[in-house]
Amino acid sequence: PGDHAVDHGLWLPVLQAARTTWGNHLEHAIVTHGSVVPLPRWNAAATPRGLPTNLVLATPATIGGGWKLGERFALGLHAAAIVRDLPAATPALHGELTQPRDVAPLTADIAVIGVGTGGAVAAIAAARTGRRTVACDPMPFAGGIGSGGGIHNYYWGVRGGLQEEIDSRIQAVMPLFGALRQGSGFHPEAKKAVLAMMLREAGVDVRTGFQLATVTRNARRITSCLLAGPGTIHRVEALAWIDGTGDGDLCGLAGAQIQKGRCGDGLLHAYTQSCGRVQLDKDGHPCIRIVNFDAGYCDPTDPEDLTRARLHGCALLTQERYEINARPHGVCPAIGLRQGRQIVTEITVTLDDLIMGRRHSDAIGVTGSNYDNHARDYEFESTQAAFWVWACRNWRARTWCEIPYRCIVPRDLDNCWIASRCLGVSEEAHHSLRMMRDMQRIGEAAALAAAAALDQHRCARDIDLTPVRAALTASGALTAATEDRDDAFGRERGQHEEIVMPDLASEKAGLSMWQWYRRGTEAAPGLVPMLDDQRTNVSWRAAAVLGALGDARAEARLLASIVQREEDIPRVDRNTVPLWVAALAMLRTSAGPAALPVLANVLADNDPGFHQRVLVVQVVTGIATRHRLDQSQRSMALAVVARAEALQSGRTFLDPNAAIDAPLPGARAATERRAVLIDATWQLQLVLRQARQALAGLAMAKNS
């Protein structure tokens, strides 16, 4: 029945019975996916009277009979045709959402809002402490991106803790679903089922299909919230709260300080829209594969933009012809969001923390990955990010640090903890400290801390962490891997204690460059003599560090790199650019008027490229901001800006692979890889306006 509570754990005995009953007949059978929610069974009823004139029923509720799915599509199209030309209604604006008086509140010790990647683990861990736990999620399942999002393996991270038990139980039931036959990884539907079982076993009161609507706060404490669901509203009252929403909805609605978007254009990290794909293996047996590609950008805190992104991502999966060996069997119900709000917490984890392997006295675990930023347009990332990837060539470099407890404690709230990717990290650090294993680890820590705060009658920032860290040590969550290794569900990146001297000629020059950069102005006396080093790689690296630090003495060497179109072949990885393009990026903070003729020369090329056009304009903006230009210099700067605008508007690759292994419109073959292209004209217009404002401000200053 359609009103039956969704519990994906109930799949397991059914699958076991099927395989026991049919045995060898199911030897090569696989479960591609399961129903997200039960399909309601309708009995025919009379059409309700008094419907608004612009409301048409698109369900078989009043028709009766056995309607097949395809016929329901036709019913929807028929309803749309009826209302297409009707006048639109003007809806009345209602006041604040309120709870019906006849609905009793849900009371709990700990409330977990969002049972995604980290929230599901938090809810299980919280209930296991003996505390009454209620959890909710707008999706009808737990697990977030690792279940409904279809991301079936771990991209680095560190094992240990409650997540190890979850993974072990997933491994045990995977044969019921059939082998994934795609290399390492877990079956997303198996994870749904296991999490549902473990939530039920722990005694968590799970309310799926409910969206957080409002939050009530008394001083620095959250007291209650309203959850809106199909046909009803729940009021939740709890003593401790855990934000597992990913986008920081709980903390945001409670008034916590947030940060959102990168500095250059405000964009958040790219999202993905995964799908499952059926194909045949080398023996001719069916197997499935999860197709994961970057579909674009969106702001998940904006409902309309999130809807647009979902529709756009699904549309990318359409094909002119569906081949038997490569076709989507289903679109993952959860859109793959990588970033939303970042909550301001007691401490912010930075990129430098990750690069230098920072340790913390309040550590709750270890994170380990690389700088997994999916952007290609680092001209819009921070100078720090562009320096690390474009100048240091370190996108793939190992990073790790201990995760401090304080980065999951919102600075403005006393009884709230974070168990999702909205934790306290800088924009640059987010790209590394956001992996599924990281989120599952902080979910367990957040739950243990919430229970400890209730036991100790203290606020989040003041608790004695001793019992929390003892429990994390006992579960293995505080046990750090010391080497890279593979496991059943992905790769594990451990900590690395390598000490590298800041030698710009060394094999690890990228890390050496960072060690010079992090010294700030104190690095100049050691770097300036290197500008004249006969080894071109050393002189370029010294200039890049000084340029990123805003030291004008780097200008001559960086300009020489641009004039010579200096290149390093082969490049380190697909996320790097030629040396002379990286030099342009470093000049944004260090160039003077002498750079203007060189910038004009860059745009004299027939096709200077999108990166180059944007960077040239950004360098002009920096020059106009930092220097007093005479009339001829200002005229040359305006001419450079005009030339950048006159060039044909470009498009830029979104996916860092420059192509996706997914069915796309117009593909000549099912195996063809094609790039997702994003029109970047608006970004160029943005930097053009910034340049003109800087030059106009200069003119006004001179006139005054």
NORVEN-V900937 format. One record per pair of residues at least 24 apart in sequence whose C-alpha atoms are under 7 Angstrom apart, sorted by sequence separation. I is the first residue (numbers start at 1). GAP is how many residues later the second one is. D is the distance in whole Angstrom. If there is no record, write none. Layout:
i=I gap=GAP d=D
i=I gap=GAP d=D
This chain:
i=108 gap=24 d=5
i=109 gap=24 d=6
i=110 gap=24 d=7
i=111 gap=24 d=6
i=112 gap=24 d=7
i=113 gap=24 d=7
i=170 gap=24 d=6
i=270 gap=24 d=6
i=271 gap=24 d=6
i=371 gap=24 d=5
i=419 gap=24 d=4
i=617 gap=24 d=6
i=653 gap=24 d=5
i=654 gap=24 d=6
i=108 gap=25 d=6
i=169 gap=25 d=7
i=271 gap=25 d=6
i=310 gap=25 d=7
i=370 gap=25 d=7
i=371 gap=25 d=6
i=558 gap=25 d=5
i=652 gap=25 d=6
i=653 gap=25 d=6
i=108 gap=26 d=6
i=116 gap=26 d=6
i=117 gap=26 d=5
i=270 gap=26 d=6
i=271 gap=26 d=6
i=370 gap=26 d=5
i=531 gap=26 d=7
i=651 gap=26 d=6
i=652 gap=26 d=6
i=115 gap=27 d=5
i=116 gap=27 d=4
i=117 gap=27 d=5
i=270 gap=27 d=5
i=370 gap=27 d=6
i=419 gap=27 d=6
i=651 gap=27 d=6
i=652 gap=27 d=7
i=115 gap=28 d=6
i=116 gap=28 d=4
i=117 gap=28 d=6
i=269 gap=28 d=7
i=370 gap=28 d=5
i=418 gap=28 d=6
i=513 gap=28 d=7
i=517 gap=28 d=6
i=591 gap=28 d=7
i=651 gap=28 d=5
i=652 gap=28 d=6
i=54 gap=29 d=6
i=117 gap=29 d=7
i=268 gap=29 d=7
i=369 gap=29 d=6
i=370 gap=29 d=5
i=417 gap=29 d=6
i=520 gap=29 d=7
i=650 gap=29 d=7
i=651 gap=29 d=5
i=268 gap=30 d=7
i=369 gap=30 d=6
i=585 gap=30 d=6
i=588 gap=30 d=6
i=593 gap=30 d=6
i=650 gap=30 d=6
i=6 gap=31 d=7
i=153 gap=31 d=7
i=268 gap=31 d=7
i=368 gap=31 d=6
i=369 gap=31 d=6
i=581 gap=31 d=7
i=584 gap=31 d=6
i=588 gap=31 d=4
i=592 gap=31 d=5
i=613 gap=31 d=6
i=650 gap=31 d=6
i=54 gap=32 d=6
i=153 gap=32 d=4
i=222 gap=32 d=7
i=368 gap=32 d=4
i=513 gap=32 d=7
i=555 gap=32 d=7
i=587 gap=32 d=6
i=591 gap=32 d=6
i=649 gap=32 d=6
i=152 gap=33 d=5
i=153 gap=33 d=6
i=367 gap=33 d=5
i=368 gap=33 d=7
i=505 gap=33 d=6
i=589 gap=33 d=6
i=152 gap=34 d=5
i=367 gap=34 d=6
i=504 gap=34 d=6
i=588 gap=34 d=6
i=152 gap=35 d=6
i=366 gap=35 d=6
i=367 gap=35 d=6
i=555 gap=35 d=7
i=563 gap=35 d=7
i=592 gap=35 d=7
i=2 gap=36 d=6
i=152 gap=36 d=6
i=366 gap=36 d=4
i=367 gap=36 d=7
i=441 gap=36 d=7
i=555 gap=36 d=6
i=559 gap=36 d=7
i=2 gap=37 d=6
i=217 gap=37 d=6
i=365 gap=37 d=6
i=366 gap=37 d=5
i=504 gap=37 d=7
i=2 gap=38 d=4
i=150 gap=38 d=6
i=215 gap=38 d=6
i=216 gap=38 d=7
i=365 gap=38 d=5
i=548 gap=38 d=5
i=552 gap=38 d=5
i=1 gap=39 d=6
i=2 gap=39 d=6
i=214 gap=39 d=7
i=215 gap=39 d=6
i=301 gap=39 d=7
i=363 gap=39 d=6
i=364 gap=39 d=6
i=544 gap=39 d=7
i=547 gap=39 d=5
i=550 gap=39 d=5
i=551 gap=39 d=5
i=552 gap=39 d=6
i=1 gap=40 d=6
i=148 gap=40 d=7
i=273 gap=40 d=5
i=300 gap=40 d=6
i=363 gap=40 d=5
i=364 gap=40 d=6
i=547 gap=40 d=6
i=550 gap=40 d=4
i=593 gap=40 d=7
i=596 gap=40 d=7
i=600 gap=40 d=6
i=603 gap=40 d=7
i=610 gap=40 d=6
i=147 gap=41 d=4
i=273 gap=41 d=7
i=299 gap=41 d=7
i=363 gap=41 d=4
i=364 gap=41 d=6
i=548 gap=41 d=6
i=596 gap=41 d=7
i=603 gap=41 d=7
i=146 gap=42 d=6
i=147 gap=42 d=6
i=359 gap=42 d=6
i=360 gap=42 d=6
i=362 gap=42 d=5
i=363 gap=42 d=6
i=544 gap=42 d=6
i=547 gap=42 d=6
i=357 gap=43 d=5
i=358 gap=43 d=5
i=359 gap=43 d=5
i=362 gap=43 d=5
i=385 gap=43 d=6
i=547 gap=43 d=5
i=147 gap=44 d=6
i=355 gap=44 d=5
i=357 gap=44 d=4
i=358 gap=44 d=6
i=360 gap=44 d=6
i=415 gap=44 d=6
i=416 gap=44 d=7
i=147 gap=45 d=6
i=279 gap=45 d=7
i=280 gap=45 d=6
i=354 gap=45 d=5
i=355 gap=45 d=7
i=414 gap=45 d=5
i=415 gap=45 d=6
i=279 gap=46 d=4
i=354 gap=46 d=5
i=414 gap=46 d=5
i=278 gap=47 d=7
i=279 gap=47 d=5
i=354 gap=47 d=5
i=641 gap=47 d=7
i=278 gap=48 d=6
i=353 gap=48 d=6
i=143 gap=49 d=6
i=277 gap=49 d=6
i=278 gap=49 d=6
i=142 gap=50 d=6
i=277 gap=50 d=5
i=278 gap=50 d=6
i=141 gap=51 d=6
i=277 gap=51 d=4
i=278 gap=51 d=6
i=409 gap=51 d=7
i=143 gap=52 d=7
i=276 gap=52 d=5
i=277 gap=52 d=5
i=409 gap=52 d=7
i=142 gap=53 d=6
i=275 gap=53 d=6
i=276 gap=53 d=6
i=142 gap=54 d=7
i=247 gap=54 d=7
i=276 gap=54 d=6
i=275 gap=55 d=6
i=276 gap=55 d=6
i=275 gap=56 d=4
i=274 gap=57 d=7
i=275 gap=57 d=5
i=274 gap=58 d=6
i=349 gap=58 d=7
i=373 gap=58 d=5
i=347 gap=59 d=5
i=348 gap=59 d=6
i=372 gap=59 d=5
i=346 gap=60 d=5
i=347 gap=60 d=5
i=371 gap=60 d=6
i=372 gap=60 d=6
i=345 gap=61 d=7
i=346 gap=61 d=6
i=371 gap=61 d=5
i=273 gap=62 d=5
i=345 gap=62 d=5
i=370 gap=62 d=6
i=272 gap=63 d=7
i=273 gap=63 d=6
i=345 gap=63 d=7
i=346 gap=63 d=6
i=369 gap=63 d=6
i=272 gap=64 d=5
i=345 gap=64 d=5
i=346 gap=64 d=6
i=271 gap=65 d=5
i=272 gap=65 d=7
i=345 gap=65 d=4
i=346 gap=65 d=5
i=271 gap=66 d=5
i=344 gap=66 d=6
i=345 gap=66 d=5
i=367 gap=66 d=7
i=141 gap=67 d=7
i=271 gap=67 d=6
i=343 gap=67 d=7
i=344 gap=67 d=6
i=140 gap=68 d=5
i=270 gap=68 d=7
i=135 gap=69 d=7
i=139 gap=69 d=6
i=140 gap=69 d=5
i=269 gap=69 d=6
i=618 gap=69 d=6
i=621 gap=69 d=7
i=625 gap=69 d=6
i=134 gap=70 d=6
i=135 gap=70 d=6
i=136 gap=70 d=6
i=137 gap=70 d=7
i=138 gap=70 d=6
i=139 gap=70 d=5
i=269 gap=70 d=6
i=614 gap=70 d=6
i=617 gap=70 d=7
i=621 gap=70 d=5
i=624 gap=70 d=6
i=133 gap=71 d=5
i=134 gap=71 d=5
i=135 gap=71 d=5
i=136 gap=71 d=5
i=137 gap=71 d=5
i=138 gap=71 d=4
i=268 gap=71 d=6
i=367 gap=71 d=6
i=617 gap=71 d=7
i=620 gap=71 d=7
i=624 gap=71 d=6
i=133 gap=72 d=6
i=134 gap=72 d=6
i=135 gap=72 d=6
i=136 gap=72 d=5
i=137 gap=72 d=6
i=138 gap=72 d=5
i=268 gap=72 d=7
i=137 gap=73 d=6
i=138 gap=73 d=5
i=614 gap=73 d=7
i=618 gap=73 d=7
i=621 gap=73 d=6
i=124 gap=74 d=7
i=128 gap=74 d=6
i=136 gap=74 d=6
i=137 gap=74 d=6
i=617 gap=74 d=7
i=624 gap=74 d=7
i=124 gap=75 d=6
i=127 gap=75 d=6
i=349 gap=75 d=6
i=350 gap=75 d=6
i=127 gap=76 d=6
i=348 gap=76 d=5
i=349 gap=76 d=5
i=350 gap=76 d=5
i=365 gap=76 d=7
i=127 gap=77 d=6
i=347 gap=77 d=7
i=348 gap=77 d=5
i=349 gap=77 d=6
i=351 gap=77 d=6
i=124 gap=78 d=6
i=348 gap=78 d=6
i=350 gap=78 d=7
i=351 gap=78 d=4
i=343 gap=79 d=6
i=345 gap=79 d=5
i=350 gap=79 d=5
i=124 gap=80 d=7
i=260 gap=80 d=7
i=342 gap=80 d=4
i=343 gap=80 d=6
i=344 gap=80 d=6
i=349 gap=80 d=7
i=123 gap=81 d=7
i=260 gap=81 d=5
i=341 gap=81 d=6
i=342 gap=81 d=6
i=343 gap=81 d=6
i=364 gap=81 d=6
i=575 gap=81 d=7
i=259 gap=82 d=6
i=260 gap=82 d=6
i=339 gap=82 d=7
i=340 gap=82 d=7
i=342 gap=82 d=6
i=258 gap=83 d=6
i=259 gap=83 d=5
i=342 gap=83 d=7
i=258 gap=84 d=6
i=259 gap=84 d=6
i=258 gap=85 d=5
i=259 gap=85 d=7
i=257 gap=86 d=6
i=258 gap=86 d=5
i=256 gap=87 d=7
i=257 gap=87 d=5
i=247 gap=92 d=7
i=247 gap=93 d=5
i=248 gap=93 d=6
i=247 gap=94 d=5
i=248 gap=94 d=7
i=248 gap=95 d=7
i=400 gap=95 d=6
i=37 gap=103 d=7
i=36 gap=104 d=7
i=270 gap=104 d=7
i=364 gap=105 d=7
i=181 gap=106 d=6
i=180 gap=107 d=6
i=182 gap=107 d=6
i=180 gap=108 d=6
i=365 gap=112 d=6
i=365 gap=113 d=5
i=364 gap=114 d=6
i=366 gap=114 d=6
i=265 gap=115 d=6
i=264 gap=116 d=4
i=394 gap=116 d=6
i=263 gap=117 d=7
i=264 gap=117 d=6
i=393 gap=117 d=6
i=263 gap=118 d=6
i=264 gap=118 d=7
i=392 gap=118 d=4
i=262 gap=119 d=6
i=263 gap=119 d=6
i=392 gap=121 d=6
i=150 gap=124 d=6
i=369 gap=124 d=6
i=119 gap=125 d=4
i=149 gap=125 d=7
i=368 gap=125 d=5
i=118 gap=126 d=6
i=368 gap=126 d=6
i=111 gap=127 d=6
i=368 gap=127 d=7
i=110 gap=128 d=6
i=116 gap=128 d=6
i=105 gap=129 d=6
i=106 gap=129 d=6
i=107 gap=129 d=6
i=108 gap=129 d=6
i=109 gap=129 d=5
i=110 gap=129 d=6
i=111 gap=129 d=6
i=112 gap=129 d=6
i=113 gap=129 d=6
i=114 gap=129 d=7
i=115 gap=129 d=6
i=116 gap=129 d=7
i=105 gap=130 d=5
i=106 gap=130 d=5
i=107 gap=130 d=5
i=108 gap=130 d=5
i=109 gap=130 d=5
i=110 gap=130 d=5
i=111 gap=130 d=5
i=112 gap=130 d=5
i=113 gap=130 d=5
i=114 gap=130 d=4
i=105 gap=131 d=6
i=106 gap=131 d=6
i=107 gap=131 d=6
i=109 gap=131 d=6
i=110 gap=131 d=6
i=111 gap=131 d=6
i=112 gap=131 d=6
i=113 gap=131 d=6
i=114 gap=131 d=4
i=105 gap=132 d=7
i=112 gap=132 d=7
i=113 gap=132 d=6
i=6 gap=134 d=7
i=99 gap=134 d=6
i=99 gap=135 d=7
i=99 gap=136 d=7
i=150 gap=140 d=6
i=31 gap=146 d=5
i=30 gap=147 d=6
i=31 gap=147 d=6
i=30 gap=148 d=4
i=29 gap=149 d=6
i=30 gap=149 d=7
i=391 gap=153 d=7
i=256 gap=154 d=7
i=34 gap=155 d=7
i=33 gap=156 d=6
i=256 gap=156 d=5
i=16 gap=160 d=6
i=15 gap=161 d=6
i=387 gap=161 d=7
i=262 gap=165 d=6
i=383 gap=165 d=7
i=241 gap=174 d=6
i=242 gap=174 d=6
i=243 gap=174 d=6
i=244 gap=174 d=6
i=246 gap=174 d=5
i=248 gap=174 d=5
i=240 gap=175 d=5
i=241 gap=175 d=5
i=242 gap=175 d=5
i=243 gap=175 d=5
i=244 gap=175 d=5
i=245 gap=175 d=7
i=246 gap=175 d=5
i=247 gap=175 d=6
i=240 gap=176 d=6
i=241 gap=176 d=6
i=242 gap=176 d=6
i=243 gap=176 d=6
i=244 gap=176 d=5
i=246 gap=176 d=6
i=242 gap=177 d=7
i=243 gap=177 d=7
i=393 gap=179 d=6
i=395 gap=180 d=7
i=11 gap=182 d=7
i=150 gap=182 d=6
i=149 gap=183 d=5
i=393 gap=183 d=6
i=8 gap=184 d=6
i=9 gap=184 d=4
i=148 gap=184 d=6
i=149 gap=184 d=6
i=8 gap=185 d=5
i=9 gap=185 d=6
i=148 gap=185 d=6
i=149 gap=185 d=5
i=148 gap=186 d=5
i=149 gap=186 d=6
i=390 gap=186 d=5
i=9 gap=187 d=5
i=149 gap=187 d=6
i=389 gap=187 d=7
i=390 gap=187 d=6
i=8 gap=188 d=6
i=9 gap=188 d=5
i=7 gap=189 d=6
i=145 gap=189 d=7
i=145 gap=191 d=6
i=391 gap=191 d=6
i=220 gap=192 d=6
i=221 gap=192 d=6
i=390 gap=192 d=6
i=220 gap=193 d=5
i=221 gap=193 d=5
i=222 gap=193 d=7
i=220 gap=194 d=6
i=221 gap=194 d=6
i=376 gap=199 d=6
i=379 gap=206 d=7
i=158 gap=208 d=7
i=158 gap=209 d=6
i=157 gap=210 d=6
i=158 gap=210 d=7
i=240 gap=210 d=6
i=157 gap=211 d=5
i=156 gap=212 d=7
i=157 gap=212 d=6
i=156 gap=213 d=5
i=379 gap=232 d=7
i=377 gap=234 d=7
i=379 gap=236 d=6
i=32 gap=256 d=7
i=28 gap=257 d=7
i=163 gap=277 d=6
i=376 gap=277 d=7
i=157 gap=278 d=7
i=159 gap=278 d=7
i=376 gap=278 d=7
i=158 gap=279 d=6
i=375 gap=279 d=7
i=155 gap=280 d=7
i=157 gap=280 d=5
i=376 gap=280 d=6
i=157 gap=281 d=6
i=374 gap=281 d=7
i=375 gap=281 d=7
i=154 gap=282 d=6
i=162 gap=282 d=7
i=374 gap=282 d=6
i=154 gap=283 d=7
i=122 gap=297 d=7
i=119 gap=300 d=6
i=118 gap=301 d=5
i=119 gap=301 d=7
i=118 gap=302 d=5
i=185 gap=303 d=6
i=186 gap=303 d=6
i=184 gap=304 d=6
i=185 gap=304 d=4
i=184 gap=305 d=5
i=185 gap=305 d=6
i=184 gap=306 d=6
i=161 gap=311 d=7
i=162 gap=313 d=6
i=161 gap=314 d=5
i=160 gap=315 d=7
i=161 gap=315 d=4
i=160 gap=316 d=5
i=161 gap=316 d=4
i=160 gap=317 d=4
i=117 gap=319 d=6
i=121 gap=319 d=6
i=125 gap=319 d=6
i=160 gap=319 d=7
i=118 gap=321 d=5
i=122 gap=321 d=4
i=126 gap=321 d=5
i=117 gap=322 d=6
i=118 gap=322 d=4
i=121 gap=322 d=5
i=122 gap=322 d=5
i=125 gap=322 d=6
i=126 gap=322 d=6
i=129 gap=322 d=7
i=158 gap=322 d=7
i=117 gap=323 d=6
i=121 gap=323 d=6
i=125 gap=323 d=7
i=158 gap=323 d=6
i=118 gap=324 d=7
i=119 gap=324 d=6
i=122 gap=324 d=7
i=118 gap=325 d=5
i=122 gap=325 d=5
i=126 gap=325 d=7
i=159 gap=333 d=7
i=156 gap=334 d=7
i=158 gap=334 d=5
i=154 gap=335 d=6
i=155 gap=335 d=6
i=156 gap=335 d=5
i=157 gap=335 d=5
i=158 gap=335 d=6
i=153 gap=336 d=5
i=154 gap=336 d=5
i=155 gap=336 d=6
i=156 gap=336 d=5
i=157 gap=336 d=5
i=158 gap=336 d=6
i=153 gap=337 d=5
i=154 gap=337 d=7
i=156 gap=337 d=5
i=319 gap=344 d=6
i=326 gap=344 d=6
i=318 gap=345 d=7
i=319 gap=345 d=6
i=320 gap=345 d=6
i=317 gap=346 d=6
i=318 gap=346 d=6
i=319 gap=346 d=5
i=320 gap=346 d=6
i=317 gap=347 d=6
i=318 gap=347 d=6
i=319 gap=347 d=7
i=323 gap=347 d=6
i=316 gap=348 d=6
i=316 gap=349 d=7
i=296 gap=358 d=7
i=294 gap=360 d=7
i=294 gap=361 d=5
i=293 gap=362 d=7
i=293 gap=367 d=6
i=291 gap=370 d=7
i=291 gap=371 d=6
i=295 gap=381 d=7
